[in-house]
Amino acid sequence: MNNIEIHLADNINIEKFFLKQKKEDLPSFSKRDGEMSYTKRYKNLKKIFLKIHNTVEKMAMATTLEKCIEDKLGTDEKEFWEGLELALIYLNNHGKGHVDKVIEKISEILRYFPQDKGLTAYEMFILLCAIQIHDTGNTFGREKHERVIGNTLDVECKNIIPDKFERTLITKIAMVHGGQIFGSKDTIKNLSDNSNFNNHNIRERLLAALLRFGDELADDKTRADRYGIETNKIPEYSKIFHYYSQSLHTVMIVQNHQNGELGLVLEFNFDSDIAQRKFFRERMEKYLIEEIYDRTIKMEKERRYCMRFLRPYFYLSNIKVNIMVTDEKYAMETKEIKYVLEEEGYPNDNIVIKGRISGDDIVKYFKSKVIEGKNE
């Protein structure tokens, strides 16, 4: 029964599906030696990491604070406090809600896999464990957090997953979801196309690309601290991250029924008062619309990169972005911005947004509407 590929049907969640798999479809284990079944291993790992997920943002801030104080000692007072304010970034949700959203987005992708090219039960186990741990390195600090993921897994799950090489396999899949390895952002290339472990074939690059792109898609309003936004309690240098997530209400894979191609649709919505505000991003002032431009360009780069490893199982041909800015006082007055990000022409590093409207132009637009209203 080894290496039977399983197609994920519509509306099925990969986690719930995996927990129903037969033990015959997974590597053997020894009850006599106290080893758990693979479904039980995952349940116990998830339970342990749930406690860690709920502390990620706080631990990231605490670790960054400690490092900042250590690095800034000896500098003048003004420089110290400026550096401290910039360092204390209150991350948007990296906890259980985010993990659940990553699982949801990966499940959506897997439903488009061909019938004979699904994941095996063991690949599901490796991927789900990697999803659970992928952001926990933030508890050691935001910088290079992906490099220390394995530390947490080795400390917390040595008894649950006793095989060190199995833990290493999970860690490798998790740690390439971002950052750099050996000075390169091309992190997935360090994995194997196909490897064999426990008498099962593992498509390492495929699993890593699923996690990396699923993580990219899981940045919608569920990650924002809505209460913090409403009460204005979010630190100044962190606000733009939460407002970005708050504005992104739809991330959806859509199929073109004429040619069968798949595309990604992103829908943003925010009020004109937010559009006219300037936020801080790395000590620079920035409109939210400019953050959306930059983040969607980053997502397009991730699409191009991850599709390299997801073919021939899955392919998204473009990203369609719809941004709706609504007048804060008159809901019928709106400014709509639409663009499509896709590969065209000769390949280069520059991705251009056609029809781009600057933050200053949006401010002028809504100010002119206010004047027109007064004149009436």
Backbone torsions as a table, in degrees:
resi	resn	phi	psi	omega
1	MET	NA	-1.5	-176.9
2	ASN	-62.4	146.1	171.6
3	ASN	62.6	29.2	173.1
4	ILE	-78.7	118.5	-178.5
5	GLU	-81.1	137.1	-171.9
6	ILE	-116.6	127.7	177.2
7	HIS	-86.1	132.8	-180.0
8	LEU	-89.5	114.4	-176.6
9	ALA	-73.6	168.6	-179.6
10	ASP	-55.9	140.2	175.3
11	ASN	64.1	17.1	177.7
12	ILE	-99.5	133.6	178.8
13	ASN	-91.9	131.2	-175.2
14	ILE	-58.9	-36.2	-179.5
15	GLU	-66.4	-49.5	179.6
16	LYS	-63.8	-36.7	179.5
17	PHE	-65.4	-44.0	-179.3
18	PHE	-61.9	-41.2	-176.5
19	LEU	-66.3	-10.6	176.5
20	LYS	-98.5	0.9	-176.1
21	GLN	-72.7	149.6	179.9
22	LYS	-76.9	147.3	-179.4
23	LYS	-65.5	-22.0	178.6
24	GLU	-67.0	-21.6	-178.9
25	ASP	-90.0	2.6	-178.9
26	LEU	-122.7	164.3	-179.8
27	PRO	-57.3	151.1	179.1
28	SER	-70.1	157.7	178.8
29	PHE	-145.4	158.7	-175.4
30	SER	-107.1	108.0	175.6
31	LYS	-65.0	-33.6	-179.0
32	ARG	-60.5	-34.3	178.5
33	ASP	-89.4	8.6	177.3
34	GLY	82.5	13.1	-179.6
35	GLU	-78.5	147.6	-179.6
36	MET	-94.4	159.3	170.3
37	SER	-65.9	162.4	-176.1
38	TYR	-70.9	-32.0	176.5
39	THR	-68.1	-37.6	178.2
40	LYS	-70.1	-36.3	176.9
41	ARG	-58.4	-45.4	-178.6
42	TYR	-65.3	-43.7	179.5
43	LYS	-58.3	-44.7	-178.5
44	ASN	-69.5	-39.1	176.6
45	LEU	-61.4	-44.6	-179.7
46	LYS	-61.6	-40.4	-179.5
47	LYS	-63.0	-42.7	179.4
48	ILE	-65.8	-44.0	-175.9
49	PHE	-77.0	-15.6	175.3
50	LEU	-60.3	-39.7	178.6
51	LYS	-64.4	-38.3	-179.8
52	ILE	-71.3	-41.5	-179.7
53	HIS	-55.3	-38.7	-176.1
54	ASN	-73.8	-5.0	-179.9
55	THR	-119.1	1.7	-172.3
56	VAL	-56.0	-52.0	-176.2
57	GLU	-62.9	-43.3	-178.8
58	LYS	-66.2	-43.8	-178.8
59	MET	-66.9	-36.7	178.2
60	ALA	-61.2	-43.6	179.4
61	MET	-66.8	-42.0	-178.4
62	ALA	-64.2	-43.4	-179.6
63	THR	-66.6	-41.3	179.1
64	THR	-64.5	-39.8	178.6
65	LEU	-60.8	-47.5	-179.6
66	GLU	-60.2	-44.5	-179.4
67	LYS	-67.1	-39.7	-178.7
68	CYS	-63.4	-44.4	179.5
69	ILE	-61.1	-42.4	-180.0
70	GLU	-63.9	-44.1	-177.6
71	ASP	-71.6	-32.8	-172.3
72	LYS	-90.6	-8.2	178.5
73	LEU	-58.3	132.3	-180.0
74	GLY	98.8	-13.2	177.3
75	THR	-86.9	168.0	179.7
76	ASP	-71.1	159.8	-170.3
77	GLU	-61.3	-43.4	-178.6
78	LYS	-61.4	-47.3	179.5
79	GLU	-63.2	-37.1	179.6
80	PHE	-60.9	-50.6	-176.3
81	TRP	-70.1	-33.9	175.6
82	GLU	-63.8	-44.1	178.7
83	GLY	-65.9	-36.8	-179.8
84	LEU	-66.5	-43.7	180.0
85	GLU	-62.4	-40.3	-179.6
86	LEU	-70.4	-34.9	-176.2
87	ALA	-73.2	-31.2	-175.3
88	LEU	-82.6	77.1	178.3
89	ILE	-89.1	123.3	176.4
90	TYR	-87.4	102.0	-175.8
91	LEU	-63.2	150.0	167.6
92	ASN	-71.3	175.2	-168.0
93	ASN	-55.3	119.9	173.0
94	HIS	-116.5	13.2	-173.8
95	GLY	-94.6	-149.0	-174.2
96	LYS	-58.4	-41.6	-179.3
97	GLY	-60.0	-39.4	178.7
98	HIS	-68.6	-42.8	178.4
99	VAL	-59.5	-43.8	178.2
100	ASP	-62.0	-38.2	-179.9
101	LYS	-68.6	-38.3	177.0
102	VAL	-62.4	-44.0	177.5
103	ILE	-60.5	-41.9	178.9
104	GLU	-61.0	-45.5	-176.8
105	LYS	-70.0	-39.3	177.2
106	ILE	-65.4	-37.5	177.5
107	SER	-61.4	-40.0	178.1
108	GLU	-61.9	-42.8	178.6
109	ILE	-63.0	-44.7	-175.8
110	LEU	-64.8	-24.7	179.0
111	ARG	-68.1	-19.0	178.5
112	TYR	-93.6	-2.6	176.8
113	PHE	-65.3	144.6	175.8
114	PRO	-57.7	154.8	-176.0
115	GLN	-54.6	-35.4	-174.6
116	ASP	-100.2	13.8	-176.2
117	LYS	-129.6	29.8	177.9
118	GLY	-75.9	-179.6	176.7
119	LEU	-81.4	153.1	171.5
120	THR	-82.0	165.2	179.5
121	ALA	-59.7	-38.3	-179.1
122	TYR	-71.0	-37.6	175.4
123	GLU	-62.6	-37.3	176.7
124	MET	-61.4	-42.1	179.2
125	PHE	-60.7	-49.9	-179.4
126	ILE	-60.2	-44.9	-178.1
127	LEU	-65.4	-45.5	-178.4
128	LEU	-63.2	-41.0	176.7
129	CYS	-63.3	-41.5	179.2
130	ALA	-63.5	-38.5	177.6
131	ILE	-61.7	-43.2	-177.7
132	GLN	-62.2	-33.2	-173.2
133	ILE	-102.2	-6.1	-163.5
134	HIS	-62.3	-28.5	-178.3
135	ASP	-106.7	1.8	-173.6
136	THR	-70.9	-15.9	175.8
137	GLY	-63.2	-18.1	177.6
138	ASN	-61.8	-21.9	179.4
139	THR	-67.0	-17.6	175.5
140	PHE	-96.0	6.1	-177.8
141	GLY	115.8	146.8	-175.8
142	ARG	-65.9	-39.2	-175.4
143	GLU	-66.6	125.5	177.7
144	LYS	55.9	34.3	-175.7
145	HIS	-62.3	-28.8	-176.7
146	GLU	-67.7	-18.9	-176.6
147	ARG	-77.8	-21.8	-173.2
148	VAL	-106.3	12.8	-179.5
149	ILE	-57.9	-43.6	-176.6
150	GLY	-60.6	-29.0	178.6
151	ASN	-58.2	-47.1	-178.0
152	THR	-64.9	-43.3	-178.3
153	LEU	-64.0	-43.5	-179.1
154	ASP	-64.8	-39.1	-178.1
155	VAL	-73.2	-45.4	-171.2
156	GLU	-86.2	-27.1	-168.9
157	CYS	-124.5	22.3	-178.8
158	LYS	-61.8	-36.4	-179.6
159	ASN	-80.9	-28.2	-179.3
160	ILE	-77.3	-45.1	177.1
161	ILE	-118.0	86.4	-171.7
162	PRO	-69.5	-24.0	-178.2
163	ASP	-77.7	114.0	-178.1
164	LYS	-58.5	-38.4	-176.7
165	PHE	-72.0	-28.7	174.6
166	GLU	-69.5	-40.6	175.4
167	ARG	-63.1	-39.0	179.1
168	THR	-64.6	-39.8	178.6
169	LEU	-61.3	-45.3	178.6
170	ILE	-62.4	-43.8	-179.5
171	THR	-61.5	-43.2	-178.9
172	LYS	-61.2	-40.8	179.3
173	ILE	-64.7	-41.0	-175.7
174	ALA	-72.2	-36.9	-169.2
175	MET	-78.8	-11.1	179.9
176	VAL	-94.4	14.8	-178.8
177	HIS	-75.3	-6.8	177.4
178	GLY	-176.4	-171.5	177.4
179	GLY	69.7	-152.5	-178.8
180	GLN	-134.0	150.0	172.6
181	ILE	-130.6	128.8	-175.9
182	PHE	54.5	36.2	176.3
183	GLY	76.8	10.7	-177.1
184	SER	-126.0	140.2	174.5
185	LYS	-76.4	-12.4	177.7
186	ASP	-78.9	71.8	-170.8
187	THR	-79.7	-31.8	-174.7
188	ILE	-68.4	-24.9	-178.6
189	LYS	-61.2	-20.6	-178.8
190	ASN	-75.9	-6.7	178.9
191	LEU	-98.1	167.4	179.5
192	SER	-88.6	147.9	171.3
193	ASP	-62.8	-49.1	178.7
194	ASN	-138.8	130.2	174.3
195	SER	-132.0	159.6	179.4
196	ASN	-115.5	129.0	179.5
197	PHE	-148.3	134.0	-178.3
198	ASN	53.8	38.0	179.3
199	ASN	64.3	24.1	177.9
200	HIS	-129.0	145.4	176.8
201	ASN	-85.3	131.6	179.7
202	ILE	-121.8	121.2	176.4
203	ARG	-89.8	85.1	-171.7
204	GLU	-59.7	-46.6	-177.4
205	ARG	-65.1	-37.3	178.5
206	LEU	-63.1	-47.4	-179.5
207	LEU	-63.0	-42.1	-179.7
208	ALA	-64.2	-41.1	179.6
209	ALA	-66.7	-36.8	176.5
210	LEU	-62.0	-46.4	179.8
211	LEU	-65.5	-45.2	-176.4
212	ARG	-63.7	-45.7	-178.2
213	PHE	-76.2	-35.6	175.5
214	GLY	-60.7	-38.6	177.2
215	ASP	-64.6	-38.8	178.6
216	GLU	-64.1	-35.9	-177.7
217	LEU	-80.0	-14.0	-173.6
218	ALA	-95.4	47.4	-175.1
219	ASP	-121.2	30.6	-175.0
220	ASP	-87.0	-164.1	-172.1
221	LYS	-62.8	-17.6	178.4
222	THR	-67.2	-15.3	-179.9
223	ARG	-90.3	-12.9	-176.3
224	ALA	-80.3	148.4	172.4
225	ASP	-87.7	91.0	-175.0
226	ARG	-63.3	-41.7	179.4
227	TYR	-63.5	-41.4	178.7
228	GLY	-62.1	-37.8	177.3
229	ILE	-66.5	-46.9	-176.9
230	GLU	-64.4	-35.2	-177.6
231	THR	-96.4	0.0	179.7
232	ASN	57.7	41.8	-177.9
233	LYS	-102.0	-0.7	-178.9
234	ILE	-80.8	132.9	179.1
235	PRO	-54.7	146.7	-172.2
236	GLU	-54.6	-43.6	-176.6
237	TYR	-77.4	-3.7	-179.7
238	SER	-107.7	-12.6	-172.5
239	LYS	-59.4	-40.5	-174.0
240	ILE	-61.5	-32.7	179.3
241	PHE	-66.8	-41.4	-178.2
242	HIS	-74.6	-37.7	178.0
243	TYR	-68.6	-34.3	176.2
244	TYR	-61.5	-51.7	-179.4
245	SER	-61.6	-42.2	-179.4
246	GLN	-59.1	-34.9	-176.5
247	SER	-78.9	-20.7	-177.1
248	LEU	-89.7	99.1	-174.6
249	HIS	-99.9	-14.9	-178.4
250	THR	-138.3	126.9	172.2
251	VAL	-131.8	107.1	-167.3
252	MET	-140.6	133.7	173.6
253	ILE	-83.5	128.5	-177.4
254	VAL	-126.5	137.6	179.8
255	GLN	-102.9	132.5	174.9
256	ASN	-78.7	115.4	-174.2
257	HIS	-73.3	-13.9	178.9
258	GLN	-80.6	-45.0	-177.9
259	ASN	-116.1	-2.1	177.2
260	GLY	79.9	-1.9	-178.4
261	GLU	-69.4	148.2	177.3
262	LEU	-101.9	141.3	175.9
263	GLY	-137.8	165.6	178.9
264	LEU	-109.4	134.4	178.2
265	VAL	-113.4	127.2	175.2
266	LEU	-116.4	127.1	179.3
267	GLU	-118.4	122.5	178.2
268	PHE	-113.6	147.7	176.5
269	ASN	-149.7	129.2	174.6
270	PHE	-155.9	163.3	-175.5
271	ASP	-82.8	161.8	-177.4
272	SER	-65.2	-29.4	178.9
273	ASP	-67.6	-34.7	175.8
274	ILE	-70.8	-38.2	-179.8
275	ALA	-62.1	-29.5	-176.2
276	GLN	-92.1	-5.0	178.2
277	ARG	-83.1	149.6	171.8
278	LYS	-107.8	129.5	179.4
279	PHE	-104.4	166.4	176.6
280	PHE	-97.9	134.8	174.8
281	ARG	-140.1	106.3	-178.3
282	GLU	53.2	50.6	176.8
283	ARG	68.5	6.2	177.4
284	MET	-109.9	142.2	175.7
285	GLU	-80.0	142.7	-172.9
286	LYS	-154.6	136.8	172.7
287	TYR	-76.7	154.1	178.3
288	LEU	-61.5	-37.7	-179.8
289	ILE	-60.7	-36.2	178.9
290	GLU	-69.8	-35.0	174.6
291	GLU	-64.3	-40.5	178.0
292	ILE	-62.9	-44.4	177.1
293	TYR	-56.4	-49.7	-177.0
294	ASP	-64.8	-40.8	-177.0
295	ARG	-72.4	-34.8	178.3
296	THR	-72.9	-31.9	173.6
297	ILE	-65.0	-41.8	175.8
298	LYS	-59.7	-42.8	179.4
299	MET	-63.4	-36.9	177.4
300	GLU	-65.2	-38.5	175.7
301	LYS	-62.7	-40.6	177.7
302	GLU	-66.3	-37.4	176.7
303	ARG	-60.0	-50.0	-178.4
304	ARG	-61.8	-40.0	-177.7
305	TYR	-70.0	-50.9	-175.5
306	CYS	-69.1	-31.7	179.3
307	MET	-64.3	-24.3	176.4
308	ARG	-58.8	-33.0	-176.4
309	PHE	-102.1	-17.0	180.0
310	LEU	-87.0	-21.3	173.0
311	ARG	-65.3	147.3	-1.0
312	PRO	-92.2	15.5	-176.6
313	TYR	-77.1	-35.0	-172.1
314	PHE	-159.4	140.7	178.7
315	TYR	-149.5	126.3	172.0
316	LEU	-101.8	127.6	-174.2
317	SER	-89.1	-20.6	-178.0
318	ASN	-164.1	173.7	173.5
319	ILE	-126.8	121.2	177.0
320	LYS	-101.4	124.6	-176.2
321	VAL	-112.8	126.0	175.6
322	ASN	-121.2	121.8	-179.0
323	ILE	-118.6	123.3	179.1
324	MET	-116.2	117.2	176.0
325	VAL	-104.8	121.1	-174.3
326	THR	-108.5	135.8	177.2
327	ASP	-58.8	129.3	-174.6
328	GLU	-63.6	-23.8	-177.1
329	LYS	-107.9	-22.7	-177.1
330	TYR	-133.0	98.2	-170.6
331	ALA	-61.6	-23.0	-178.4
332	MET	-77.0	-15.5	179.0
333	GLU	-91.7	115.8	-176.6
334	THR	-136.3	158.9	172.2
335	LYS	-124.1	119.3	-176.3
336	GLU	-108.9	134.5	178.7
337	ILE	-125.9	126.3	-179.0
338	LYS	-130.3	141.1	173.1
339	TYR	-157.7	160.2	179.9
340	VAL	-120.7	132.0	176.0
341	LEU	-106.5	119.6	-179.0
342	GLU	-158.4	165.1	178.9
343	GLU	-79.7	130.8	175.2
344	GLU	-154.3	155.4	-178.8
345	GLY	68.5	-161.7	-179.1
346	TYR	-81.0	136.3	-176.1
347	PRO	-59.3	136.7	172.6
348	ASN	-154.4	177.7	-175.9
349	ASP	-82.4	-12.5	-175.0
350	ASN	-92.1	126.6	175.4
351	ILE	-112.4	121.6	-173.4
352	VAL	-107.5	134.6	174.2
353	ILE	-93.7	113.7	179.2
354	LYS	-78.1	136.3	-179.9
355	GLY	78.2	22.0	-178.7
356	ARG	-64.6	133.6	177.7
357	ILE	-115.0	127.9	-176.0
358	SER	-73.3	161.1	176.5
359	GLY	-60.6	-39.6	178.8
360	ASP	-62.2	-38.2	179.3
361	ASP	-67.1	-35.5	177.2
362	ILE	-66.6	-41.7	176.8
363	VAL	-58.4	-47.0	179.6
364	LYS	-61.2	-39.1	-178.6
365	TYR	-60.3	-51.9	-176.3
366	PHE	-72.9	-29.9	175.5
367	LYS	-67.0	-37.8	179.0
368	SER	-67.2	-33.6	178.9
369	LYS	-67.8	-36.5	177.8
370	VAL	-64.3	-43.4	179.3
371	ILE	-63.8	-44.2	178.7
372	GLU	-59.9	-40.6	-180.0
373	GLY	-62.5	-39.5	-179.8
374	LYS	-68.5	-36.6	-178.5
375	ASN	-67.7	-27.7	179.3
376	GLU	-69.9	NA	NA
